[in-house]
Amino acid sequence: MDASCGFILQHSRSHPWYHDVKENGGSVQICEKYNNERQKRQVPILRRFPCGDTGSDAALDWIKSKITDCEFGHESCKVSNREFLPTRLVDLGAFGSAELDSDVILRDSHTIPDHESHVRYIALSYCWGGHTPECQTTNETLNDRKSCIPWSMLPKTFQDTANLARRLGIRYIWIDSLCIIQGDMEDWLKESAKMSDVYGQSYLTVAATHSPDALGGLYVQSTSPVRIVTVPELGWDIWARPLFRHWPGEFLVSLDWDKSRELPLLWRAWAFQERMVSPHVVFFAHNEVGWECIEETACECGELEAPGLLFGGSNRLHECKSSLKKGSGNVLHAMKMWSLVVVNQYSDMNITIAHDRLPALSAIAKRFQVHHPHLQYLAGLWFGRYLPHQLLWIAGWDTRSVVRPDQWCPPTWSWTSVQGTAIYVTESYDADQIMFDVVYASCQYLDDHNPFGIVLGGLLTVNGRLLEVTMTPSLDSWSYSRSYKWTWSHREYEFVMHPDLKLNTAKNPMNDPPPYRCTLLAVAVRYETEGMYFTCICLQPSRTDRFQRIGLASTSLGKSSFKEDTFEPLLEKFSEPKTIVIE
């Protein structure tokens, strides 16, 4: 045993257990143990031990220290509009009780006395799950909620949030199911449009990260360490405890852990925007409390202090969050950030109601437009110089189960028209050679006063070269299931189409689908590290002189063997530029 570098306990030759040792006043605790070297690289070694109880005074002191550091040391984290208040707030001090579990009321913010200037409130971010809170506000219960909400009626997550707020000296909290009238579409449209300010102007956003619903609460007590041996020579007691459940950065994605079981809130679409626009977020996880503001990420164990790691995200995501607050004068950089970070991350999130997809992104979009007012927001895309690049998306990697919303469907040229992950196929915005022109674009909205909300449809007028082709299906050789690759070939060039959703082809279940007729719109020659690609949008007629997008097709032009004498004949098969409308 070497006291200077820790020690290794070997249970067997094939399965060594590695232990990282920390000294603490004569006692040593084993921070982690690993089954093999690979797991040792992937799971972080703790820098320090959390207190083990996220509801304890020690955890509260840690949260207070982060708030203080942020308030007095981070210029970027300061709330910009102290005058804003949500329409309604939950009042924790209406009955004047000093008890942490006393009853609360719902209050219209305009009734808050004038002497309570610069009112501070805490906003809750949580999963609804399959649980509908008994205390939710409806038109029928609105007056009752304004009279009294019994403590016993609040689910555990709401109680813990109120408890935390009272211990922090904050009188008001905002919870959507209480502060938005449920079942009232008019109130929902009005209030959901304010999420950028509700979370952006909050004193603190509390994220119930580990809870699958409102019953799970914030606070968790970890398993206590157990003394396993005493080392008299060193005066040490050695302690052990179960593996610390903490996942930084891309590990959360790359290890493919169950999204719904481990940290469910981090995979919810609404929670993504709540996190991105909040200046200060405190995460309550299984073993510890985490912190995120515009300038810092941290956690009790210290692992998030390492560069490039973020609680359930990445440093690129944190860079994007910072730019939403501070702005970015470079439009090209902003467009890349939107497409490659916001869209790619957000579209992978879970959402229960299909037509919530744009409203749940509206707060981020509003923040983005503040810094780029010359750009027009259109159903998850931005009308400007780089709109053609934003059309180069594919709907995940397996579209057999992907569908379009049954009600209030955005235009097919928007990635929000399909219920699944959207992946942009290019990062080289400044290098792509665009081969068509956008003439006009517009959207129709459920609420004409809110272009960031629900979209009913839209039109995209383009001028470009077209080619009618017949895509031939063949069973993918790499797939373990019956999925098809759709191709069209010309000489040595093979176009492979990635459908936006399952193609509607008449077929016998026992036979392959028939060839599929579609129209290719020449979009771009893309320059990637592995070579050049000619990319087309796949269209099908929807009505006279109008089309709908059904996918994206590309063919490789090679890296060093690109031959213009063979590419030009391919281009010549396309028509002269025509003006068409895509809906």
C-alpha positions as CSV (number, residue, x, y, z in Angstrom):
1,M,0.0,0.0,0.0
2,D,1.4,3.4,-1.0
3,A,-0.2,6.2,1.0
4,S,1.0,8.8,-1.5
5,C,-0.9,7.5,-4.5
6,G,-3.8,5.5,-3.1
7,F,-4.0,1.7,-3.5
8,I,-5.5,-1.1,-5.5
9,L,-7.6,-4.0,-4.0
10,Q,-7.6,-6.9,-6.4
11,H,-10.6,-9.3,-6.0
12,S,-9.4,-11.6,-8.8
13,R,-7.0,-11.5,-11.7
14,S,-9.7,-10.9,-14.2
15,H,-11.7,-8.2,-12.3
16,P,-9.5,-5.8,-10.4
17,W,-11.2,-3.1,-8.4
18,Y,-9.6,0.3,-8.5
19,H,-10.1,2.7,-5.6
20,D,-9.4,6.4,-5.4
21,V,-8.6,7.5,-1.9
22,K,-9.2,10.8,-0.1
23,E,-7.9,11.6,3.3
24,N,-10.3,13.4,5.7
25,G,-9.0,14.0,9.3
26,G,-7.6,10.6,9.8
27,S,-10.3,8.8,7.8
28,V,-10.2,7.7,4.2
29,Q,-13.2,7.0,2.0
30,I,-13.1,5.0,-1.2
31,C,-14.6,7.3,-3.8
32,E,-15.2,4.9,-6.6
33,K,-14.6,1.3,-7.7
34,Y,-14.4,0.1,-11.3
35,N,-14.8,-3.3,-12.9
36,N,-12.2,-2.6,-15.6
37,E,-9.9,0.0,-17.1
38,R,-12.6,1.1,-19.7
39,Q,-15.1,1.9,-17.0
40,K,-12.4,3.7,-15.0
41,R,-11.9,6.0,-18.0
42,Q,-15.6,6.7,-18.5
43,V,-16.8,7.3,-14.9
44,P,-15.3,10.3,-13.1
45,I,-13.3,10.1,-10.0
46,L,-14.6,12.4,-7.3
47,R,-12.7,15.5,-6.4
48,R,-14.6,15.8,-3.1
49,F,-17.5,14.1,-1.4
50,P,-21.0,15.6,-1.5
51,C,-22.8,15.8,1.8
52,G,-25.0,12.8,0.8
53,D,-28.4,14.5,1.5
54,T,-29.5,17.0,-1.1
55,G,-32.1,18.4,1.3
56,S,-29.6,19.0,4.1
57,D,-28.3,22.3,5.5
58,A,-24.9,21.5,4.0
59,A,-26.4,21.2,0.5
60,L,-28.3,24.4,1.1
61,D,-25.1,26.2,2.1
62,W,-23.5,25.0,-1.1
63,I,-26.4,26.4,-3.2
64,K,-26.2,29.7,-1.3
65,S,-22.5,29.9,-2.0
66,K,-23.1,29.5,-5.7
67,I,-25.9,32.1,-5.7
68,T,-23.6,34.6,-3.9
69,D,-20.7,33.9,-6.3
70,C,-23.0,34.5,-9.2
71,E,-24.6,37.6,-7.8
72,F,-21.4,39.4,-7.0
73,G,-19.0,38.0,-9.4
74,H,-20.8,37.2,-12.7
75,E,-21.8,40.3,-14.7
76,S,-23.4,38.1,-17.5
77,C,-25.7,36.4,-15.0
78,K,-27.6,39.4,-13.8
79,V,-31.3,39.5,-14.5
80,S,-32.0,42.2,-17.1
81,N,-35.6,43.1,-16.4
82,R,-36.4,43.3,-12.7
83,E,-39.8,44.7,-13.4
84,F,-41.2,41.6,-15.1
85,L,-43.5,39.3,-13.1
86,P,-45.4,36.3,-14.4
87,T,-49.2,36.7,-14.5
88,R,-49.6,34.5,-11.4
89,L,-47.3,33.3,-8.6
90,V,-47.6,30.9,-5.7
91,D,-47.4,33.0,-2.5
92,L,-45.6,31.1,0.3
93,G,-46.1,33.8,2.9
94,A,-49.7,34.7,2.6
95,F,-50.7,33.3,6.0
96,G,-47.7,34.7,7.9
97,S,-46.6,31.4,9.2
98,A,-43.0,30.7,9.8
99,E,-43.5,26.9,9.3
100,L,-41.8,25.4,6.3
101,D,-44.9,23.3,5.5
102,S,-47.6,25.8,5.9
103,D,-50.4,26.3,3.3
104,V,-50.0,28.5,0.3
105,I,-52.2,30.5,-2.2
106,L,-52.2,31.4,-5.8
107,R,-51.9,35.2,-6.3
108,D,-52.3,37.5,-9.3
109,S,-49.0,39.3,-9.6
110,H,-50.7,42.7,-10.0
111,T,-52.1,42.3,-6.5
112,I,-48.6,42.1,-4.9
113,P,-48.2,45.3,-2.7
114,D,-46.2,48.1,-4.3
115,H,-43.8,48.1,-1.3
116,E,-42.6,44.6,-2.4
117,S,-40.3,46.1,-5.1
118,H,-38.0,43.8,-7.2
119,V,-40.0,40.7,-6.3
120,R,-37.9,37.6,-6.5
121,Y,-39.4,34.2,-7.4
122,I,-38.2,30.7,-8.0
123,A,-39.3,28.8,-11.2
124,L,-39.7,25.0,-11.1
125,S,-38.7,22.8,-14.0
126,Y,-40.0,19.2,-13.6
127,C,-41.5,16.3,-15.4
128,W,-45.3,15.9,-15.4
129,G,-44.9,12.2,-16.2
130,G,-48.2,10.3,-16.0
131,H,-49.3,12.2,-12.9
132,T,-51.8,15.1,-12.9
133,P,-51.4,17.1,-9.7
134,E,-54.5,17.3,-7.6
135,C,-53.7,21.0,-6.9
136,Q,-53.6,22.1,-10.6
137,T,-55.5,25.2,-11.5
138,T,-58.5,25.1,-13.8
139,N,-61.3,27.6,-14.4
140,E,-63.4,25.7,-11.9
141,T,-60.7,25.8,-9.2
142,L,-59.2,29.2,-9.8
143,N,-61.0,31.0,-7.0
144,D,-60.3,28.1,-4.6
145,R,-56.5,28.3,-5.4
146,K,-56.6,32.1,-4.7
147,S,-58.1,31.4,-1.2
148,C,-55.9,28.5,-0.1
149,I,-53.9,25.6,-1.4
150,P,-53.5,23.1,1.4
151,W,-50.0,21.8,1.9
152,S,-51.2,18.3,1.9
153,M,-52.6,18.8,-1.6
154,L,-49.2,19.7,-3.1
155,P,-47.2,16.7,-4.6
156,K,-43.7,16.0,-3.2
157,T,-41.8,18.0,-5.8
158,F,-43.9,21.1,-5.2
159,Q,-43.5,20.8,-1.5
160,D,-39.7,20.4,-1.7
161,T,-39.6,23.5,-4.0
162,A,-41.6,25.5,-1.5
163,N,-39.4,24.3,1.3
164,L,-36.2,25.3,-0.6
165,A,-37.6,28.7,-1.4
166,R,-38.6,29.4,2.2
167,R,-35.1,28.3,3.4
168,L,-33.6,30.7,0.8
169,G,-35.9,33.5,2.0
170,I,-37.9,33.6,-1.3
171,R,-41.6,34.2,-0.9
172,Y,-42.9,33.4,-4.4
173,I,-42.5,30.4,-6.7
174,W,-43.8,29.7,-10.2
175,I,-45.1,26.2,-11.2
176,D,-46.9,25.8,-14.5
177,S,-49.7,23.5,-13.4
178,L,-50.7,26.0,-10.7
179,C,-49.9,29.3,-12.5
180,I,-51.4,28.5,-15.9
181,I,-55.1,27.7,-16.1
182,Q,-55.2,24.1,-17.3
183,G,-57.6,23.2,-20.0
184,D,-58.0,26.9,-21.0
185,M,-56.4,27.2,-24.5
186,E,-56.7,31.0,-24.5
187,D,-54.7,31.3,-21.2
188,W,-52.2,28.6,-22.3
189,L,-51.5,30.5,-25.6
190,K,-50.9,33.7,-23.7
191,E,-48.8,32.2,-20.9
192,S,-46.8,29.8,-22.9
193,A,-45.6,32.7,-25.0
194,K,-44.0,34.2,-21.9
195,M,-41.6,31.4,-21.0
196,S,-38.6,33.3,-22.1
197,D,-39.3,35.9,-19.4
198,V,-40.8,33.5,-16.8
199,Y,-37.6,31.5,-16.6
200,G,-35.2,34.1,-17.9
201,Q,-36.1,36.6,-15.2
202,S,-36.4,34.1,-12.3
203,Y,-34.2,34.5,-9.3
204,L,-33.5,30.8,-9.5
205,T,-34.7,27.8,-11.6
206,V,-35.0,24.6,-9.6
207,A,-34.7,21.4,-11.8
208,A,-36.1,18.2,-10.4
209,T,-33.6,16.3,-12.5
210,H,-34.1,12.7,-11.2
211,S,-37.9,12.7,-10.7
212,P,-40.0,11.1,-13.4
213,D,-43.1,13.1,-12.2
214,A,-44.2,15.5,-9.5
215,L,-44.4,12.8,-6.9
216,G,-40.6,12.1,-6.9
217,G,-39.5,15.2,-5.0
218,L,-36.2,17.1,-5.1
219,Y,-34.4,15.7,-2.1
220,V,-32.5,12.4,-2.0
221,Q,-30.4,10.8,0.7
222,S,-27.5,8.8,-0.6
223,T,-26.3,5.5,0.9
224,S,-24.0,6.1,3.8
225,P,-20.4,5.0,3.6
226,V,-19.4,1.8,5.4
227,R,-16.1,1.4,7.3
228,I,-14.4,-1.7,5.8
229,V,-10.9,-1.6,7.4
230,T,-8.6,0.2,9.7
231,V,-4.9,0.9,8.9
232,P,-3.2,1.4,12.3
233,E,0.2,2.3,10.7
234,L,-1.4,5.3,9.0
235,G,-4.1,6.1,11.5
236,W,-6.7,5.7,8.8
237,D,-10.2,4.3,8.7
238,I,-11.1,3.2,5.2
239,W,-14.7,3.6,4.1
240,A,-16.6,2.4,0.9
241,R,-19.9,3.2,-0.6
242,P,-21.8,2.3,-3.9
243,L,-20.6,3.8,-7.2
244,F,-21.4,7.4,-7.5
245,R,-24.1,8.0,-10.1
246,H,-22.8,11.1,-12.0
247,W,-22.7,11.5,-15.7
248,P,-20.9,14.4,-17.3
249,G,-21.0,15.5,-20.9
250,E,-21.5,13.2,-23.8
251,F,-21.3,10.1,-21.6
252,L,-25.0,10.5,-21.0
253,V,-25.6,10.0,-24.7
254,S,-22.8,7.7,-25.7
255,L,-23.5,5.0,-23.1
256,D,-27.2,5.0,-24.2
257,W,-28.6,4.9,-20.7
258,D,-32.4,4.8,-20.4
259,K,-33.6,8.3,-20.9
260,S,-36.8,7.8,-18.9
261,R,-35.1,6.1,-15.9
262,E,-31.8,7.9,-15.1
263,L,-32.2,11.6,-15.5
264,P,-35.6,12.1,-17.1
265,L,-35.8,15.8,-16.9
266,L,-32.7,16.3,-19.1
267,W,-34.6,14.6,-22.0
268,R,-37.8,16.7,-21.9
269,A,-38.3,19.3,-24.6
270,W,-39.9,21.9,-22.3
271,A,-37.2,21.5,-19.7
272,F,-34.5,22.0,-22.4
273,Q,-35.7,25.5,-23.1
274,E,-36.3,26.3,-19.4
275,R,-32.7,25.4,-18.7
276,M,-31.3,27.3,-21.7
277,V,-32.9,30.6,-20.9
278,S,-32.6,30.5,-17.1
279,P,-29.6,32.6,-15.8
280,H,-29.3,30.3,-12.7
281,V,-30.2,26.6,-12.5
282,V,-29.8,24.3,-9.5
283,F,-30.1,20.6,-10.4
284,F,-31.3,18.0,-7.9
285,A,-29.9,14.6,-9.0
286,H,-29.7,11.2,-7.3
287,N,-26.5,11.9,-5.3
288,E,-25.8,15.6,-5.3
289,V,-26.8,19.1,-6.3
290,G,-25.5,20.7,-9.5
291,W,-25.3,24.3,-10.6
292,E,-25.3,26.1,-13.9
293,C,-25.2,29.8,-14.7
294,I,-24.1,31.8,-17.7
295,E,-20.4,31.7,-16.6
296,E,-20.0,28.5,-14.6
297,T,-21.0,24.9,-14.2
298,A,-20.4,23.1,-10.9
299,C,-21.5,20.2,-8.7
300,E,-20.9,19.2,-5.1
301,C,-18.4,16.4,-6.0
302,G,-16.3,18.9,-8.1
303,E,-16.3,16.9,-11.4
304,L,-18.1,19.6,-13.4
305,E,-15.2,22.0,-12.7
306,A,-13.2,20.1,-15.3
307,P,-13.1,21.9,-18.6
308,G,-15.7,20.8,-21.2
309,L,-18.0,19.0,-18.9
310,L,-21.6,19.9,-18.3
311,F,-24.4,18.3,-16.3
312,G,-26.2,16.3,-19.0
313,G,-24.8,18.3,-21.9
314,S,-21.5,19.6,-23.3
315,N,-19.4,22.7,-23.3
316,R,-20.8,23.4,-26.8
317,L,-24.3,23.5,-25.3
318,H,-23.1,25.8,-22.5
319,E,-21.5,28.1,-25.1
320,C,-24.8,28.3,-26.8
321,K,-26.6,29.2,-23.6
322,S,-24.1,31.9,-23.0
323,S,-24.6,33.3,-26.5
324,L,-28.3,33.4,-25.9
325,K,-27.7,35.8,-23.0
326,K,-24.7,37.8,-24.3
327,G,-25.3,37.6,-28.0
328,S,-23.1,36.8,-31.0
329,G,-22.5,39.5,-33.6
330,N,-21.4,36.8,-36.2
331,V,-24.5,35.6,-38.0
332,L,-22.7,32.6,-39.5
333,H,-21.6,31.4,-36.1
334,A,-25.1,32.0,-34.7
335,M,-26.7,30.0,-37.6
336,K,-24.3,27.1,-37.0
337,M,-25.0,27.3,-33.2
338,W,-28.8,27.2,-33.9
339,S,-28.7,24.3,-36.4
340,L,-25.9,22.1,-35.0
341,V,-26.5,22.6,-31.3
342,V,-30.1,23.9,-30.6
343,V,-31.9,21.9,-33.2
344,N,-29.8,18.7,-33.0
345,Q,-30.1,18.7,-29.2
346,Y,-33.7,19.9,-28.9
347,S,-35.2,17.6,-31.6
348,D,-33.8,14.6,-29.7
349,M,-35.9,15.5,-26.6
350,N,-39.1,13.8,-25.6
351,I,-42.4,15.7,-25.9
352,T,-45.9,14.4,-25.1
353,I,-48.1,16.6,-27.3
354,A,-46.9,16.9,-30.9
355,H,-48.1,20.5,-31.5
356,D,-46.1,21.7,-28.4
357,R,-42.9,21.2,-30.3
358,L,-42.6,24.8,-31.5
359,P,-44.0,26.5,-28.3
360,A,-41.5,24.5,-26.2
361,L,-38.7,26.0,-28.3
362,S,-40.2,29.6,-28.4
363,A,-38.2,31.0,-25.4
364,I,-34.9,30.0,-27.1
365,A,-36.1,31.4,-30.4
366,K,-37.1,34.7,-28.8
367,R,-33.7,35.1,-27.2
368,F,-32.0,34.3,-30.5
369,Q,-34.0,37.0,-32.3
370,V,-33.2,39.6,-29.8
371,H,-29.6,39.4,-30.9
372,H,-30.5,39.0,-34.6
373,P,-33.6,41.1,-35.2
374,H,-33.1,41.2,-39.0
375,L,-33.8,37.5,-39.2
376,Q,-37.4,36.2,-39.5
377,Y,-38.3,33.1,-37.5
378,L,-40.2,30.5,-39.6
379,A,-41.2,27.2,-37.8
380,G,-37.8,26.5,-36.4
381,L,-35.8,28.0,-39.2
382,W,-34.5,31.6,-39.9
383,F,-35.3,33.4,-43.1
384,G,-32.1,35.1,-44.3
385,R,-28.9,34.4,-46.1
386,Y,-28.4,30.9,-44.6
387,L,-32.0,29.6,-44.9
388,P,-30.9,27.3,-47.8
389,H,-28.4,25.6,-45.5
390,Q,-31.1,25.1,-42.8
391,L,-33.0,23.0,-45.3
392,L,-30.3,20.3,-45.3
393,W,-31.6,18.2,-42.5
394,I,-32.6,14.5,-42.2
395,A,-35.0,12.9,-39.8
396,G,-32.8,10.7,-37.7
397,W,-31.5,7.4,-38.9
398,D,-34.6,5.2,-38.8
399,T,-37.8,6.8,-40.1
400,R,-40.0,3.7,-40.2
401,S,-41.9,4.9,-37.2
402,V,-41.7,8.7,-37.8
403,V,-44.9,10.5,-38.6
404,R,-46.2,14.0,-39.1
405,P,-48.5,15.6,-36.5
406,D,-52.2,14.8,-37.1
407,Q,-53.2,18.4,-36.1
408,W,-51.5,21.7,-36.7
409,C,-48.6,20.4,-38.8
410,P,-45.8,22.8,-39.7
411,P,-44.7,23.0,-43.4
412,T,-42.8,19.9,-44.7
413,W,-39.7,21.9,-45.4
414,S,-39.3,22.5,-41.6
415,W,-37.6,19.9,-39.4
416,T,-40.5,20.5,-37.0
417,S,-42.9,18.8,-39.4
418,V,-41.7,15.3,-38.3
419,Q,-41.8,13.9,-34.8
420,G,-38.3,12.8,-34.4
421,T,-34.6,13.8,-34.2
422,A,-33.4,16.2,-36.9
423,I,-29.8,15.9,-37.9
424,Y,-28.1,18.5,-40.0
425,V,-25.8,17.0,-42.7
426,T,-23.4,19.9,-43.0
427,E,-21.3,22.1,-40.8
428,S,-19.6,23.9,-43.6
429,Y,-22.1,26.7,-44.1
430,D,-19.4,29.1,-45.5
431,A,-18.1,26.4,-47.9
432,D,-21.3,24.9,-49.4
433,Q,-22.1,25.8,-52.9
434,I,-25.9,26.6,-52.9
435,M,-27.6,25.8,-56.2
436,F,-31.1,27.3,-55.8
437,D,-32.6,30.6,-54.6
438,V,-35.2,31.2,-51.9
439,V,-37.7,33.7,-53.4
440,Y,-40.2,33.9,-50.5
441,A,-41.2,32.1,-47.3
442,S,-44.0,32.5,-44.9
443,C,-46.0,30.7,-42.2
444,Q,-49.6,30.6,-40.9
445,Y,-50.0,30.7,-37.1
446,L,-52.7,29.6,-34.7
447,D,-52.1,32.9,-32.9
448,D,-51.3,35.6,-35.4
449,H,-49.6,37.7,-32.7
450,N,-47.1,35.0,-31.8
451,P,-44.8,33.8,-34.6
452,F,-43.0,31.6,-32.1
453,G,-46.0,29.5,-31.3
454,I,-48.1,26.8,-33.0
455,V,-47.8,26.8,-36.8
456,L,-50.6,25.7,-39.1
457,G,-48.6,25.5,-42.3
458,G,-46.4,27.5,-44.5
459,L,-45.1,28.2,-48.1
460,L,-41.6,28.2,-49.4
461,T,-41.1,29.6,-52.9
462,V,-37.8,28.6,-54.6
463,N,-36.2,28.8,-58.0
464,G,-34.1,25.8,-58.9
465,R,-33.3,22.9,-61.2
466,L,-35.6,19.9,-61.0
467,L,-35.4,16.2,-62.1
468,E,-38.1,13.5,-62.0
469,V,-36.6,10.2,-61.0
470,T,-37.7,6.8,-59.9
471,M,-36.2,5.6,-56.6
472,T,-35.7,1.9,-56.4
473,P,-35.9,0.2,-53.0
474,S,-33.4,-2.4,-51.7
475,L,-33.2,-4.0,-48.3
476,D,-30.3,-2.4,-46.3
477,S,-27.6,-5.0,-45.9
478,W,-26.5,-3.6,-42.5
479,S,-29.9,-3.5,-40.9
480,Y,-31.2,-6.2,-38.6
481,S,-34.8,-5.2,-39.5
482,R,-36.7,-4.7,-42.7
483,S,-35.7,-1.2,-43.6
484,Y,-35.1,-0.1,-47.2
485,K,-32.5,2.0,-49.0
486,W,-34.0,4.1,-51.8
487,T,-31.6,4.8,-54.7
488,W,-31.4,6.3,-58.2
489,S,-28.3,6.0,-60.3
490,H,-26.7,7.8,-63.2
491,R,-23.5,6.4,-64.5
492,E,-21.1,6.1,-61.4
493,Y,-23.3,8.4,-59.3
494,E,-25.8,6.8,-56.9
495,F,-28.3,9.0,-55.1
496,V,-29.4,7.6,-51.8
497,M,-32.6,9.1,-50.3
498,H,-33.2,9.4,-46.6
499,P,-37.0,9.7,-46.3
500,D,-38.4,12.1,-43.8
501,L,-40.9,9.5,-42.7
502,K,-42.2,6.1,-43.8
503,L,-43.1,6.4,-47.5
504,N,-46.7,5.7,-48.3
505,T,-46.3,2.9,-50.9
506,A,-48.8,0.3,-51.9
507,K,-47.3,-3.1,-51.1
508,N,-48.0,-6.6,-50.2
509,P,-46.6,-7.2,-46.7
510,M,-44.7,-10.2,-48.0
511,N,-43.1,-8.4,-50.9
512,D,-40.7,-5.4,-51.4
513,P,-42.4,-2.0,-52.1
514,P,-42.6,-0.9,-55.7
515,P,-40.3,1.9,-57.1
516,Y,-41.2,5.4,-55.9
517,R,-41.5,8.4,-58.2
518,C,-40.3,11.8,-56.8
519,T,-38.8,15.0,-58.0
520,L,-35.3,16.1,-57.0
521,L,-34.5,19.8,-56.4
522,A,-30.8,20.4,-56.8
523,V,-29.8,22.1,-53.5
524,A,-26.0,22.1,-52.8
525,V,-22.6,20.8,-53.4
526,R,-21.3,20.1,-49.9
527,Y,-17.7,20.1,-48.9
528,E,-16.9,17.7,-46.0
529,T,-13.6,16.4,-44.7
530,E,-14.3,13.0,-46.3
531,G,-15.1,14.5,-49.7
532,M,-17.8,16.4,-51.7
533,Y,-21.5,15.5,-51.9
534,F,-24.2,16.6,-54.3
535,T,-27.4,17.0,-52.3
536,C,-31.0,17.3,-53.4
537,I,-34.4,17.8,-51.6
538,C,-36.8,15.0,-52.6
539,L,-40.3,16.3,-53.4
540,Q,-43.7,14.9,-54.3
541,P,-46.6,16.8,-55.8
542,S,-49.3,17.9,-53.3
543,R,-51.5,20.0,-55.6
544,T,-51.3,22.0,-58.8
545,D,-47.9,23.7,-58.9
546,R,-47.1,22.8,-55.3
547,F,-44.9,20.2,-53.7
548,Q,-44.2,18.6,-50.3
549,R,-40.8,17.5,-49.1
550,I,-40.4,13.8,-48.5
551,G,-36.7,13.5,-47.9
552,L,-33.1,14.4,-48.7
553,A,-30.9,12.6,-51.2
554,S,-27.1,12.8,-51.8
555,T,-24.4,11.3,-53.9
556,S,-20.7,11.3,-53.3
557,L,-18.6,13.3,-55.8
558,G,-15.4,11.8,-54.4
559,K,-12.5,13.6,-52.7
560,S,-9.6,13.7,-55.2
561,S,-11.2,11.9,-58.1
562,F,-14.0,14.4,-58.8
563,K,-14.5,14.7,-62.5
564,E,-16.4,17.6,-63.9
565,D,-16.8,15.9,-67.3
566,T,-19.0,13.2,-65.6
567,F,-20.7,15.6,-63.1
568,E,-21.8,18.0,-65.8
569,P,-23.8,15.4,-67.8
570,L,-25.5,14.6,-64.5
571,L,-26.4,18.3,-64.0
572,E,-27.6,18.5,-67.6
573,K,-30.3,16.0,-66.8
574,F,-31.9,18.5,-64.5
575,S,-34.2,21.2,-65.9
576,E,-33.4,24.8,-66.3
577,P,-34.3,26.8,-63.2
578,K,-38.0,26.8,-62.4
579,T,-40.0,28.5,-59.7
580,I,-42.0,26.1,-57.5
581,V,-43.8,26.3,-54.1
582,I,-43.2,23.8,-51.3
583,E,-45.7,23.6,-48.5
